[in-house]
Amino acid sequence: MTEPTIPDHLLIYHEARWMPLVEDSCRYPTLRAREKWRQAQDQWGHGHGVDRAAFERLQQAQLAEETHSA
């Protein structure tokens, strides 16, 4: 079975992508943005049958592959 490919927006955190999703009343917006990113990763993983540990292994493998391809 082929492992799924994590989408770019879930592979690497980019603050500009997640900050607009943070509620105005949030006390720690940067932390909340990262939390939203991680929640989106978990949601994607759940939809693809990948738990958190497996997601992180897959993420590291994809990042390493991109580094070697560049």
Backbone as CSV, one residue per row, in Angstrom:
resi,resn,N_x,N_y,N_z,CA_x,CA_y,CA_z,C_x,C_y,C_z
1,MET,0.832,-1.178,0.000,0.000,0.000,0.000,0.885,1.252,0.000
2,THR,0.526,2.215,-0.810,1.270,3.454,-0.911,0.866,4.397,0.211
3,GLU,1.849,5.019,0.818,1.564,5.985,1.878,0.994,7.252,1.270
4,PRO,0.065,7.889,1.954,-0.492,9.143,1.431,0.537,10.266,1.481
5,THR,0.340,11.261,0.641,1.218,12.429,0.614,0.554,13.557,1.388
6,ILE,1.257,14.063,2.368,0.736,15.168,3.182,0.734,16.428,2.327
7,PRO,-0.383,17.172,2.308,-0.417,18.423,1.545,0.580,19.442,2.100
8,ASP,1.087,20.286,1.227,2.106,21.273,1.607,1.698,22.141,2.787
9,HIS,0.437,22.575,2.838,0.020,23.482,3.908,-0.010,22.806,5.276
10,LEU,0.053,21.472,5.292,0.103,20.737,6.556,1.506,20.216,6.856
11,LEU,2.356,20.233,5.861,3.708,19.704,6.008,4.612,20.665,6.785
12,ILE,4.549,21.939,6.439,5.386,22.961,7.061,4.495,24.102,7.522
13,TYR,4.730,24.586,8.735,3.938,25.679,9.296,4.333,27.005,8.662
14,HIS,3.336,27.716,8.163,3.516,29.070,7.644,2.511,29.958,8.361
15,GLU,3.017,30.848,9.186,2.162,31.684,10.016,1.129,32.461,9.206
16,ALA,1.518,32.965,8.050,0.607,33.768,7.228,-0.638,32.982,6.808
17,ARG,-0.521,31.689,6.695,-1.662,30.847,6.307,-2.629,30.631,7.466
18,TRP,-2.113,30.534,8.694,-2.940,30.141,9.843,-3.410,31.303,10.705
19,MET,-2.686,32.412,10.724,-3.081,33.548,11.565,-4.464,34.112,11.222
20,PRO,-4.856,34.180,9.952,-6.194,34.693,9.651,-7.329,33.835,10.236
21,LEU,-7.031,32.613,10.622,-8.048,31.718,11.176,-8.213,31.880,12.688
22,VAL,-7.326,32.656,13.309,-7.350,32.835,14.754,-8.440,33.840,15.144
23,GLU,-9.173,33.494,16.180,-10.244,34.346,16.671,-9.675,35.661,17.205
24,ASP,-10.398,36.765,17.000,-9.938,38.079,17.448,-9.745,38.147,18.961
25,SER,-10.525,37.401,19.698,-10.469,37.446,21.165,-9.349,36.588,21.756
26,CYS,-8.565,35.947,20.922,-7.525,35.040,21.395,-6.404,35.802,22.111
27,ARG,-6.029,35.298,23.276,-4.985,35.939,24.076,-3.576,35.672,23.521
28,TYR,-3.357,34.470,22.979,-2.057,34.087,22.427,-2.251,33.656,20.971
29,PRO,-2.354,34.610,20.065,-2.700,34.280,18.684,-1.695,33.375,17.967
30,THR,-0.417,33.550,18.209,0.576,32.711,17.531,0.446,31.259,17.977
31,LEU,0.260,31.065,19.266,0.069,29.719,19.790,-1.211,29.094,19.236
32,ARG,-2.276,29.884,19.164,-3.551,29.394,18.640,-3.428,29.025,17.164
33,ALA,-2.671,29.805,16.407,-2.469,29.501,14.989,-1.764,28.152,14.832
34,ARG,-0.749,27.922,15.657,-0.050,26.627,15.593,-0.964,25.475,16.019
35,GLU,-1.818,25.742,16.997,-2.772,24.733,17.431,-3.741,24.388,16.295
36,LYS,-4.194,25.378,15.569,-5.099,25.148,14.438,-4.403,24.333,13.355
37,TRP,-3.113,24.617,13.118,-2.334,23.857,12.142,-2.256,22.391,12.564
38,ARG,-1.958,22.167,13.831,-1.854,20.792,14.331,-3.209,20.085,14.287
39,GLN,-4.274,20.795,14.610,-5.611,20.201,14.529,-5.940,19.816,13.089
40,ALA,-5.542,20.658,12.148,-5.773,20.348,10.732,-4.959,19.120,10.318
41,GLN,-3.744,18.997,10.843,-2.932,17.807,10.569,-3.630,16.560,11.107
42,ASP,-4.132,16.646,12.340,-4.817,15.503,12.948,-6.076,15.128,12.172
43,GLN,-6.807,16.132,11.718,-8.020,15.879,10.946,-7.674,15.193,9.623
44,TRP,-6.635,15.662,8.956,-6.197,15.039,7.714,-5.759,13.593,7.982
45,GLY,-4.976,13.406,9.043,-4.507,12.061,9.386,-5.656,11.116,9.665
46,HIS,-6.641,11.583,10.395,-7.805,10.752,10.697,-8.514,10.336,9.400
47,GLY,-8.630,11.261,8.481,-9.282,10.973,7.212,-8.506,10.007,6.333
48,HIS,-7.209,9.881,6.592,-6.364,8.980,5.801,-5.897,7.762,6.603
49,GLY,-6.472,7.569,7.782,-6.120,6.406,8.594,-4.710,6.461,9.151
50,VAL,-4.230,7.674,9.447,-2.868,7.868,9.937,-2.949,8.499,11.325
51,ASP,-2.406,7.820,12.344,-2.415,8.414,13.686,-1.302,9.460,13.803
52,ARG,-1.240,10.139,14.947,-0.298,11.249,15.120,1.153,10.807,14.935
53,ALA,1.520,9.692,15.538,2.903,9.203,15.430,3.250,8.864,13.979
54,ALA,2.332,8.204,13.301,2.566,7.849,11.898,2.625,9.106,11.032
55,PHE,1.779,10.095,11.355,1.806,11.355,10.620,3.184,12.004,10.750
56,GLU,3.700,12.047,11.962,4.994,12.687,12.180,6.123,11.940,11.474
57,ARG,6.056,10.618,11.431,7.060,9.847,10.680,6.952,10.152,9.189
58,LEU,5.727,10.185,8.684,5.492,10.481,7.274,5.954,11.903,6.940
59,GLN,5.671,12.834,7.848,6.088,14.220,7.664,7.614,14.304,7.560
60,GLN,8.317,13.651,8.479,9.784,13.667,8.453,10.319,13.046,7.166
61,ALA,9.700,11.956,6.733,10.140,11.295,5.500,9.934,12.207,4.293
62,GLN,8.787,12.874,4.232,8.521,13.782,3.113,9.471,14.972,3.124
63,LEU,9.736,15.518,4.298,10.659,16.650,4.398,12.072,16.232,3.976
64,ALA,12.494,15.046,4.389,13.818,14.545,4.025,13.888,14.319,2.523
65,GLU,12.819,13.793,1.941,12.769,13.552,0.503,12.863,14.865,-0.267
66,GLU,12.160,15.904,0.196,12.208,17.211,-0.456,13.606,17.818,-0.350
67,THR,14.269,17.608,0.790,15.618,18.136,0.983,16.596,17.480,0.009
68,HIS,16.444,16.171,-0.177,17.346,15.453,-1.068,17.029,15.750,-2.529
69,SER,15.791,16.105,-2.839,15.400,16.418,-4.213,15.863,17.805,-4.637
70,ALA,16.041,18.687,-3.667,16.402,20.089,-3.996,17.844,20.245,-4.369
